[in-house]
Amino acid sequence: MSKTTQTSQFQQALEAVEVLSLEDQAMLLDILQNRLQQQRRNELLKEVAEVRQEYAEGNVKFGSVADFMAELDDSEEKAHG
């Protein structure tokens, strides 16, 4: 199969959209934007659930930036002995 006959799925999708009416293209764009927003929400919810799980297991610490910097300094001192 030559490169000219190999069309990517992305290119095929673009060509399929181009034959739609402007109204249908706008509707498709709205649908895609809504689906992308939902996927992003789902990813965020998944990340929140993971952080909550880590917090419940005691793997997450909260503190100030100064606390964080002090902890970094302590770990560097231990590493360099």
PANUBA-901778 format. One record per atom (N, C-alpha, C): residue number from 1; atom name; x, y, z. Coordinates in nm, 4 decimals, decimal comma. Layout:
REM residues N
<site><i>NUM</i><at>CA</at><u>X</u><v>Y</v><w>Z</w></site>
...
//
This chain:
REM residues 81
<site><i>1</i><at>N</at><u>0,0838</u><v>-0,1173</v><w>0,0000</w></site>
<site><i>1</i><at>CA</at><u>0,0000</u><v>0,0000</v><w>0,0000</w></site>
<site><i>1</i><at>C</at><u>0,0892</u><v>0,1248</v><w>0,0000</w></site>
<site><i>2</i><at>N</at><u>0,0650</u><v>0,2157</v><w>-0,0917</w></site>
<site><i>2</i><at>CA</at><u>0,1481</u><v>0,3359</v><w>-0,0991</w></site>
<site><i>2</i><at>C</at><u>0,1014</u><v>0,4400</v><w>0,0004</w></site>
<site><i>3</i><at>N</at><u>0,1878</u><v>0,5387</v><w>0,0217</w></site>
<site><i>3</i><at>CA</at><u>0,1553</u><v>0,6449</v><w>0,1174</w></site>
<site><i>3</i><at>C</at><u>0,0330</u><v>0,7244</v><w>0,0731</w></site>
<site><i>4</i><at>N</at><u>0,0123</u><v>0,7397</v><w>-0,0566</w></site>
<site><i>4</i><at>CA</at><u>-0,1029</u><v>0,8174</v><w>-0,1028</w></site>
<site><i>4</i><at>C</at><u>-0,2332</u><v>0,7449</v><w>-0,0766</w></site>
<site><i>5</i><at>N</at><u>-0,2320</u><v>0,6142</v><w>-0,0709</w></site>
<site><i>5</i><at>CA</at><u>-0,3556</u><v>0,5409</v><w>-0,0417</w></site>
<site><i>5</i><at>C</at><u>-0,3768</u><v>0,5213</v><w>0,1078</w></site>
<site><i>6</i><at>N</at><u>-0,2699</u><v>0,5440</v><w>0,1834</w></site>
<site><i>6</i><at>CA</at><u>-0,2827</u><v>0,5334</v><w>0,3289</w></site>
<site><i>6</i><at>C</at><u>-0,3259</u><v>0,6691</v><w>0,3847</w></site>
<site><i>7</i><at>N</at><u>-0,4493</u><v>0,6753</v><w>0,4260</w></site>
<site><i>7</i><at>CA</at><u>-0,4999</u><v>0,7986</v><w>0,4852</w></site>
<site><i>7</i><at>C</at><u>-0,5217</u><v>0,7737</v><w>0,6323</w></site>
<site><i>8</i><at>N</at><u>-0,4713</u><v>0,8649</v><w>0,7138</w></site>
<site><i>8</i><at>CA</at><u>-0,4869</u><v>0,8476</v><w>0,8575</w></site>
<site><i>8</i><at>C</at><u>-0,6331</u><v>0,8587</v><w>0,8969</w></site>
<site><i>9</i><at>N</at><u>-0,6654</u><v>0,8004</v><w>1,0097</w></site>
<site><i>9</i><at>CA</at><u>-0,8021</u><v>0,8112</v><w>1,0607</w></site>
<site><i>9</i><at>C</at><u>-0,8389</u><v>0,9563</v><w>1,0847</w></site>
<site><i>10</i><at>N</at><u>-0,7420</u><v>1,0348</v><w>1,1276</w></site>
<site><i>10</i><at>CA</at><u>-0,7674</u><v>1,1764</v><w>1,1524</w></site>
<site><i>10</i><at>C</at><u>-0,8061</u><v>1,2468</v><w>1,0237</w></site>
<site><i>11</i><at>N</at><u>-0,7321</u><v>1,2210</v><w>0,9190</w></site>
<site><i>11</i><at>CA</at><u>-0,7618</u><v>1,2826</v><w>0,7892</w></site>
<site><i>11</i><at>C</at><u>-0,8982</u><v>1,2358</v><w>0,7390</w></site>
<site><i>12</i><at>N</at><u>-0,9297</u><v>1,1096</v><w>0,7580</w></site>
<site><i>12</i><at>CA</at><u>-1,0604</u><v>1,0574</v><w>0,7178</w></site>
<site><i>12</i><at>C</at><u>-1,1716</u><v>1,1279</v><w>0,7941</w></site>
<site><i>13</i><at>N</at><u>-1,1515</u><v>1,1504</v><w>0,9219</w></site>
<site><i>13</i><at>CA</at><u>-1,2515</u><v>1,2192</v><w>1,0027</w></site>
<site><i>13</i><at>C</at><u>-1,2705</u><v>1,3616</v><w>0,9525</w></site>
<site><i>14</i><at>N</at><u>-1,1609</u><v>1,4308</v><w>0,9238</w></site>
<site><i>14</i><at>CA</at><u>-1,1712</u><v>1,5678</v><w>0,8721</w></site>
<site><i>14</i><at>C</at><u>-1,2486</u><v>1,5716</v><w>0,7406</w></site>
<site><i>15</i><at>N</at><u>-1,2185</u><v>1,4780</v><w>0,6535</w></site>
<site><i>15</i><at>CA</at><u>-1,2867</u><v>1,4744</v><w>0,5246</w></site>
<site><i>15</i><at>C</at><u>-1,4358</u><v>1,4450</v><w>0,5418</w></site>
<site><i>16</i><at>N</at><u>-1,4686</u><v>1,3585</v><w>0,6380</w></site>
<site><i>16</i><at>CA</at><u>-1,6090</u><v>1,3262</v><w>0,6625</w></site>
<site><i>16</i><at>C</at><u>-1,6832</u><v>1,4476</v><w>0,7174</w></site>
<site><i>17</i><at>N</at><u>-1,6171</u><v>1,5253</v><w>0,8007</w></site>
<site><i>17</i><at>CA</at><u>-1,6799</u><v>1,6442</v><w>0,8591</w></site>
<site><i>17</i><at>C</at><u>-1,6994</u><v>1,7517</v><w>0,7536</w></site>
<site><i>18</i><at>N</at><u>-1,6053</u><v>1,7647</v><w>0,6638</w></site>
<site><i>18</i><at>CA</at><u>-1,6120</u><v>1,8691</v><w>0,5623</w></site>
<site><i>18</i><at>C</at><u>-1,7336</u><v>1,8561</v><w>0,4708</w></site>
<site><i>19</i><at>N</at><u>-1,7853</u><v>1,7363</v><w>0,4550</w></site>
<site><i>19</i><at>CA</at><u>-1,9016</u><v>1,7192</v><w>0,3666</w></site>
<site><i>19</i><at>C</at><u>-2,0329</u><v>1,7486</v><w>0,4387</w></site>
<site><i>20</i><at>N</at><u>-2,0275</u><v>1,7655</v><w>0,5700</w></site>
<site><i>20</i><at>CA</at><u>-2,1482</u><v>1,7983</v><w>0,6462</w></site>
<site><i>20</i><at>C</at><u>-2,1860</u><v>1,9441</v><w>0,6247</w></site>
<site><i>21</i><at>N</at><u>-2,3119</u><v>1,9739</v><w>0,6468</w></site>
<site><i>21</i><at>CA</at><u>-2,3564</u><v>2,1132</v><w>0,6392</w></site>
<site><i>21</i><at>C</at><u>-2,2928</u><v>2,1916</v><w>0,7543</w></site>
<site><i>22</i><at>N</at><u>-2,2911</u><v>2,3233</v><w>0,7419</w></site>
<site><i>22</i><at>CA</at><u>-2,2351</u><v>2,4057</v><w>0,8486</w></site>
<site><i>22</i><at>C</at><u>-2,3093</u><v>2,3833</v><w>0,9798</w></site>
<site><i>23</i><at>N</at><u>-2,4399</u><v>2,3666</v><w>0,9728</w></site>
<site><i>23</i><at>CA</at><u>-2,5196</u><v>2,3416</v><w>1,0929</w></site>
<site><i>23</i><at>C</at><u>-2,4773</u><v>2,2103</v><w>1,1593</w></site>
<site><i>24</i><at>N</at><u>-2,4592</u><v>2,1068</v><w>1,0779</w></site>
<site><i>24</i><at>CA</at><u>-2,4167</u><v>1,9774</v><w>1,1322</w></site>
<site><i>24</i><at>C</at><u>-2,2745</u><v>1,9852</v><w>1,1885</w></site>
<site><i>25</i><at>N</at><u>-2,1875</u><v>2,0607</v><w>1,1224</w></site>
<site><i>25</i><at>CA</at><u>-2,0516</u><v>2,0772</v><w>1,1725</w></site>
<site><i>25</i><at>C</at><u>-2,0532</u><v>2,1473</v><w>1,3083</w></site>
<site><i>26</i><at>N</at><u>-2,1371</u><v>2,2499</v><w>1,3220</w></site>
<site><i>26</i><at>CA</at><u>-2,1480</u><v>2,3217</v><w>1,4492</w></site>
<site><i>26</i><at>C</at><u>-2,2018</u><v>2,2296</v><w>1,5580</w></site>
<site><i>27</i><at>N</at><u>-2,3012</u><v>2,1472</v><w>1,5226</w></site>
<site><i>27</i><at>CA</at><u>-2,3579</u><v>2,0541</v><w>1,6191</w></site>
<site><i>27</i><at>C</at><u>-2,2522</u><v>1,9511</v><w>1,6607</w></site>
<site><i>28</i><at>N</at><u>-2,1755</u><v>1,9022</v><w>1,5655</w></site>
<site><i>28</i><at>CA</at><u>-2,0687</u><v>1,8065</v><w>1,5945</w></site>
<site><i>28</i><at>C</at><u>-1,9641</u><v>1,8689</v><w>1,6858</w></site>
<site><i>29</i><at>N</at><u>-1,9296</u><v>1,9939</v><w>1,6599</w></site>
<site><i>29</i><at>CA</at><u>-1,8330</u><v>2,0643</v><w>1,7435</w></site>
<site><i>29</i><at>C</at><u>-1,8843</u><v>2,0754</v><w>1,8862</w></site>
<site><i>30</i><at>N</at><u>-2,0118</u><v>2,1102</v><w>1,9031</w></site>
<site><i>30</i><at>CA</at><u>-2,0704</u><v>2,1184</v><w>2,0374</w></site>
<site><i>30</i><at>C</at><u>-2,0645</u><v>1,9841</v><w>2,1085</w></site>
<site><i>31</i><at>N</at><u>-2,0986</u><v>1,8790</v><w>2,0367</w></site>
<site><i>31</i><at>CA</at><u>-2,0964</u><v>1,7446</v><w>2,0961</w></site>
<site><i>31</i><at>C</at><u>-1,9548</u><v>1,7077</v><w>2,1389</w></site>
<site><i>32</i><at>N</at><u>-1,8568</u><v>1,7337</v><w>2,0523</w></site>
<site><i>32</i><at>CA</at><u>-1,7175</u><v>1,7011</v><w>2,0848</w></site>
<site><i>32</i><at>C</at><u>-1,6680</u><v>1,7815</v><w>2,2047</w></site>
<site><i>33</i><at>N</at><u>-1,7031</u><v>1,9103</v><w>2,2097</w></site>
<site><i>33</i><at>CA</at><u>-1,6616</u><v>1,9924</v><w>2,3232</w></site>
<site><i>33</i><at>C</at><u>-1,7226</u><v>1,9409</v><w>2,4526</w></site>
<site><i>34</i><at>N</at><u>-1,8499</u><v>1,9037</v><w>2,4492</w></site>
<site><i>34</i><at>CA</at><u>-1,9148</u><v>1,8494</v><w>2,5689</w></site>
<site><i>34</i><at>C</at><u>-1,8503</u><v>1,7195</v><w>2,6130</w></site>
<site><i>35</i><at>N</at><u>-1,8175</u><v>1,6342</v><w>2,5181</w></site>
<site><i>35</i><at>CA</at><u>-1,7540</u><v>1,5061</v><w>2,5523</w></site>
<site><i>35</i><at>C</at><u>-1,6147</u><v>1,5279</v><w>2,6104</w></site>
<site><i>36</i><at>N</at><u>-1,5404</u><v>1,6225</v><w>2,5533</w></site>
<site><i>36</i><at>CA</at><u>-1,4073</u><v>1,6518</v><w>2,6065</w></site>
<site><i>36</i><at>C</at><u>-1,4160</u><v>1,7066</v><w>2,7480</w></site>
<site><i>37</i><at>N</at><u>-1,5121</u><v>1,7952</v><w>2,7718</w></site>
<site><i>37</i><at>CA</at><u>-1,5303</u><v>1,8488</v><w>2,9070</w></site>
<site><i>37</i><at>C</at><u>-1,5650</u><v>1,7379</v><w>3,0050</w></site>
<site><i>38</i><at>N</at><u>-1,6497</u><v>1,6446</v><w>2,9644</w></site>
<site><i>38</i><at>CA</at><u>-1,6866</u><v>1,5337</v><w>3,0514</w></site>
<site><i>38</i><at>C</at><u>-1,5668</u><v>1,4440</v><w>3,0788</w></site>
<site><i>39</i><at>N</at><u>-1,4859</u><v>1,4187</v><w>2,9765</w></site>
<site><i>39</i><at>CA</at><u>-1,3662</u><v>1,3364</v><w>2,9955</w></site>
<site><i>39</i><at>C</at><u>-1,2697</u><v>1,4042</v><w>3,0920</w></site>
<site><i>40</i><at>N</at><u>-1,2544</u><v>1,5357</v><w>3,0805</w></site>
<site><i>40</i><at>CA</at><u>-1,1668</u><v>1,6089</v><w>3,1722</w></site>
<site><i>40</i><at>C</at><u>-1,2213</u><v>1,6019</v><w>3,3143</w></site>
<site><i>41</i><at>N</at><u>-1,3541</u><v>1,6160</v><w>3,3287</w></site>
<site><i>41</i><at>CA</at><u>-1,4157</u><v>1,6035</v><w>3,4618</w></site>
<site><i>41</i><at>C</at><u>-1,3889</u><v>1,4659</v><w>3,5200</w></site>
<site><i>42</i><at>N</at><u>-1,4067</u><v>1,3630</v><w>3,4372</w></site>
<site><i>42</i><at>CA</at><u>-1,3839</u><v>1,2262</v><w>3,4831</w></site>
<site><i>42</i><at>C</at><u>-1,2398</u><v>1,2063</v><w>3,5279</w></site>
<site><i>43</i><at>N</at><u>-1,1440</u><v>1,2619</v><w>3,4528</w></site>
<site><i>43</i><at>CA</at><u>-1,0031</u><v>1,2516</v><w>3,4906</w></site>
<site><i>43</i><at>C</at><u>-0,9775</u><v>1,3234</v><w>3,6230</w></site>
<site><i>44</i><at>N</at><u>-1,0373</u><v>1,4412</v><w>3,6391</w></site>
<site><i>44</i><at>CA</at><u>-1,0197</u><v>1,5165</v><w>3,7630</w></site>
<site><i>44</i><at>C</at><u>-1,0787</u><v>1,4401</v><w>3,8811</w></site>
<site><i>45</i><at>N</at><u>-1,1970</u><v>1,3829</v><w>3,8631</w></site>
<site><i>45</i><at>CA</at><u>-1,2584</u><v>1,3041</v><w>3,9696</w></site>
<site><i>45</i><at>C</at><u>-1,1723</u><v>1,1835</v><w>4,0058</w></site>
<site><i>46</i><at>N</at><u>-1,1128</u><v>1,1229</v><w>3,9053</w></site>
<site><i>46</i><at>CA</at><u>-1,0241</u><v>1,0085</v><w>3,9283</w></site>
<site><i>46</i><at>C</at><u>-0,9020</u><v>1,0520</v><w>4,0096</w></site>
<site><i>47</i><at>N</at><u>-0,8436</u><v>1,1669</v><w>3,9729</w></site>
<site><i>47</i><at>CA</at><u>-0,7269</u><v>1,2166</v><w>4,0456</w></site>
<site><i>47</i><at>C</at><u>-0,7635</u><v>1,2519</v><w>4,1892</w></site>
<site><i>48</i><at>N</at><u>-0,8799</u><v>1,3128</v><w>4,2097</w></site>
<site><i>48</i><at>CA</at><u>-0,9241</u><v>1,3472</v><w>4,3449</w></site>
<site><i>48</i><at>C</at><u>-0,9422</u><v>1,2200</v><w>4,4272</w></site>
<site><i>49</i><at>N</at><u>-1,0012</u><v>1,1181</v><w>4,3672</w></site>
<site><i>49</i><at>CA</at><u>-1,0207</u><v>0,9912</v><w>4,4382</w></site>
<site><i>49</i><at>C</at><u>-0,8864</u><v>0,9293</v><w>4,4763</w></site>
<site><i>50</i><at>N</at><u>-0,7872</u><v>0,9387</v><w>4,3873</w></site>
<site><i>50</i><at>CA</at><u>-0,6548</u><v>0,8842</v><w>4,4168</w></site>
<site><i>50</i><at>C</at><u>-0,5890</u><v>0,9592</v><w>4,5324</w></site>
<site><i>51</i><at>N</at><u>-0,6007</u><v>1,0923</v><w>4,5314</w></site>
<site><i>51</i><at>CA</at><u>-0,5417</u><v>1,1717</v><w>4,6391</w></site>
<site><i>51</i><at>C</at><u>-0,6112</u><v>1,1402</v><w>4,7709</w></site>
<site><i>52</i><at>N</at><u>-0,7429</u><v>1,1275</v><w>4,7678</w></site>
<site><i>52</i><at>CA</at><u>-0,8163</u><v>1,0932</v><w>4,8900</w></site>
<site><i>52</i><at>C</at><u>-0,7725</u><v>0,9580</v><w>4,9436</w></site>
<site><i>53</i><at>N</at><u>-0,7512</u><v>0,8628</v><w>4,8547</w></site>
<site><i>53</i><at>CA</at><u>-0,7066</u><v>0,7298</v><w>4,8956</w></site>
<site><i>53</i><at>C</at><u>-0,5680</u><v>0,7389</v><w>4,9579</w></site>
<site><i>54</i><at>N</at><u>-0,4783</u><v>0,8135</v><w>4,8940</w></site>
<site><i>54</i><at>CA</at><u>-0,3442</u><v>0,8290</v><w>4,9493</w></site>
<site><i>54</i><at>C</at><u>-0,3489</u><v>0,8998</v><w>5,0840</w></site>
<site><i>55</i><at>N</at><u>-0,4363</u><v>0,9977</v><w>5,0978</w></site>
<site><i>55</i><at>CA</at><u>-0,4516</u><v>1,0688</v><w>5,2249</w></site>
<site><i>55</i><at>C</at><u>-0,5021</u><v>0,9735</v><w>5,3325</w></site>
<site><i>56</i><at>N</at><u>-0,6004</u><v>0,8899</v><w>5,2957</w></site>
<site><i>56</i><at>CA</at><u>-0,6562</u><v>0,7940</v><w>5,3907</w></site>
<site><i>56</i><at>C</at><u>-0,5501</u><v>0,6939</v><w>5,4354</w></site>
<site><i>57</i><at>N</at><u>-0,4555</u><v>0,6642</v><w>5,3468</w></site>
<site><i>57</i><at>CA</at><u>-0,3479</u><v>0,5709</v><w>5,3801</w></site>
<site><i>57</i><at>C</at><u>-0,2319</u><v>0,6400</v><w>5,4511</w></site>
<site><i>58</i><at>N</at><u>-0,2429</u><v>0,7712</v><w>5,4690</w></site>
<site><i>58</i><at>CA</at><u>-0,1379</u><v>0,8456</v><w>5,5378</w></site>
<site><i>58</i><at>C</at><u>-0,0190</u><v>0,8803</v><w>5,4512</w></site>
<site><i>59</i><at>N</at><u>-0,0355</u><v>0,8744</v><w>5,3195</w></site>
<site><i>59</i><at>CA</at><u>0,0752</u><v>0,9026</v><w>5,2280</w></site>
<site><i>59</i><at>C</at><u>0,0812</u><v>1,0481</v><w>5,1841</w></site>
<site><i>60</i><at>N</at><u>-0,0114</u><v>1,1308</v><w>5,2318</w></site>
<site><i>60</i><at>CA</at><u>-0,0159</u><v>1,2713</v><w>5,1933</w></site>
<site><i>60</i><at>C</at><u>-0,0008</u><v>1,3566</v><w>5,3182</w></site>
<site><i>61</i><at>N</at><u>0,0855</u><v>1,4562</v><w>5,3078</w></site>
<site><i>61</i><at>CA</at><u>0,1064</u><v>1,5464</v><w>5,4204</w></site>
<site><i>61</i><at>C</at><u>0,0666</u><v>1,6869</v><w>5,3773</w></site>
<site><i>62</i><at>N</at><u>0,0121</u><v>1,7627</v><w>5,4703</w></site>
<site><i>62</i><at>CA</at><u>-0,0230</u><v>1,9007</v><w>5,4440</w></site>
<site><i>62</i><at>C</at><u>0,0634</u><v>1,9909</v><w>5,5310</w></site>
<site><i>63</i><at>N</at><u>0,0987</u><v>2,1061</v><w>5,4791</w></site>
<site><i>63</i><at>CA</at><u>0,1785</u><v>2,2004</v><w>5,5551</w></site>
<site><i>63</i><at>C</at><u>0,2045</u><v>2,3240</v><w>5,4716</w></site>
<site><i>64</i><at>N</at><u>0,2838</u><v>2,4103</v><w>5,5262</w></site>
<site><i>64</i><at>CA</at><u>0,3174</u><v>2,5343</v><w>5,4575</w></site>
<site><i>64</i><at>C</at><u>0,4338</u><v>2,5106</v><w>5,3617</w></site>
<site><i>65</i><at>N</at><u>0,4632</u><v>2,6108</v><w>5,2824</w></site>
<site><i>65</i><at>CA</at><u>0,5794</u><v>2,6035</v><w>5,1939</w></site>
<site><i>65</i><at>C</at><u>0,7064</u><v>2,5914</v><w>5,2777</w></site>
<site><i>66</i><at>N</at><u>0,7102</u><v>2,6617</v><w>5,3886</w></site>
<site><i>66</i><at>CA</at><u>0,8271</u><v>2,6536</v><w>5,4776</w></site>
<site><i>66</i><at>C</at><u>0,8459</u><v>2,5108</v><w>5,5283</w></site>
<site><i>67</i><at>N</at><u>0,7353</u><v>2,4438</v><w>5,5631</w></site>
<site><i>67</i><at>CA</at><u>0,7438</u><v>2,3037</v><w>5,6068</w></site>
<site><i>67</i><at>C</at><u>0,8010</u><v>2,2165</v><w>5,4955</w></site>
<site><i>68</i><at>N</at><u>0,7532</u><v>2,2395</v><w>5,3741</w></site>
<site><i>68</i><at>CA</at><u>0,7986</u><v>2,1625</v><w>5,2581</w></site>
<site><i>68</i><at>C</at><u>0,9476</u><v>2,1845</v><w>5,2357</w></site>
<site><i>69</i><at>N</at><u>0,9923</u><v>2,3100</v><w>5,2412</w></site>
<site><i>69</i><at>CA</at><u>1,1335</u><v>2,3416</v><w>5,2199</w></site>
<site><i>69</i><at>C</at><u>1,2198</u><v>2,2790</v><w>5,3294</w></site>
<site><i>70</i><at>N</at><u>1,1718</u><v>2,2837</v><w>5,4523</w></site>
<site><i>70</i><at>CA</at><u>1,2466</u><v>2,2235</v><w>5,5627</w></site>
<site><i>70</i><at>C</at><u>1,2589</u><v>2,0730</v><w>5,5426</w></site>
<site><i>71</i><at>N</at><u>1,1535</u><v>2,0102</v><w>5,4971</w></site>
<site><i>71</i><at>CA</at><u>1,1577</u><v>1,8665</v><w>5,4729</w></site>
<site><i>71</i><at>C</at><u>1,2553</u><v>1,8333</v><w>5,3605</w></site>
<site><i>72</i><at>N</at><u>1,2583</u><v>1,9168</v><w>5,2563</w></site>
<site><i>72</i><at>CA</at><u>1,3558</u><v>1,8960</v><w>5,1488</w></site>
<site><i>72</i><at>C</at><u>1,4982</u><v>1,9086</v><w>5,2014</w></site>
<site><i>73</i><at>N</at><u>1,5219</u><v>2,0101</v><w>5,2841</w></site>
<site><i>73</i><at>CA</at><u>1,6555</u><v>2,0297</v><w>5,3420</w></site>
<site><i>73</i><at>C</at><u>1,6946</u><v>1,9082</v><w>5,4265</w></site>
<site><i>74</i><at>N</at><u>1,6027</u><v>1,8570</v><w>5,5057</w></site>
<site><i>74</i><at>CA</at><u>1,6302</u><v>1,7392</v><w>5,5896</w></site>
<site><i>74</i><at>C</at><u>1,6649</u><v>1,6183</v><w>5,5033</w></site>
<site><i>75</i><at>N</at><u>1,5901</u><v>1,5968</v><w>5,3965</w></site>
<site><i>75</i><at>CA</at><u>1,6145</u><v>1,4800</v><w>5,3123</w></site>
<site><i>75</i><at>C</at><u>1,7471</u><v>1,4940</v><w>5,2384</w></site>
<site><i>76</i><at>N</at><u>1,7862</u><v>1,6168</v><w>5,2005</w></site>
<site><i>76</i><at>CA</at><u>1,9151</u><v>1,6381</v><w>5,1361</w></site>
<site><i>76</i><at>C</at><u>2,0298</u><v>1,6112</v><w>5,2332</w></site>
<site><i>77</i><at>N</at><u>2,0138</u><v>1,6566</v><w>5,3556</w></site>
<site><i>77</i><at>CA</at><u>2,1161</u><v>1,6339</v><w>5,4572</w></site>
<site><i>77</i><at>C</at><u>2,1345</u><v>1,4843</v><w>5,4827</w></site>
<site><i>78</i><at>N</at><u>2,0243</u><v>1,4112</v><w>5,4874</w></site>
<site><i>78</i><at>CA</at><u>2,0312</u><v>1,2668</v><w>5,5107</w></site>
<site><i>78</i><at>C</at><u>2,0959</u><v>1,1980</v><w>5,3922</w></site>
<site><i>79</i><at>N</at><u>2,0681</u><v>1,2455</v><w>5,2710</w></site>
<site><i>79</i><at>CA</at><u>2,1219</u><v>1,1835</v><w>5,1511</w></site>
<site><i>79</i><at>C</at><u>2,2725</u><v>1,2073</v><w>5,1380</w></site>
<site><i>80</i><at>N</at><u>2,3178</u><v>1,3251</v><w>5,1798</w></site>
<site><i>80</i><at>CA</at><u>2,4587</u><v>1,3598</v><w>5,1669</w></site>
<site><i>80</i><at>C</at><u>2,5370</u><v>1,3317</v><w>5,2945</w></site>
<site><i>81</i><at>N</at><u>2,4639</u><v>1,2904</v><w>5,3974</w></site>
<site><i>81</i><at>CA</at><u>2,5193</u><v>1,2504</v><w>5,5246</w></site>
<site><i>81</i><at>C</at><u>2,6125</u><v>1,3410</v><w>5,5851</w></site>
//
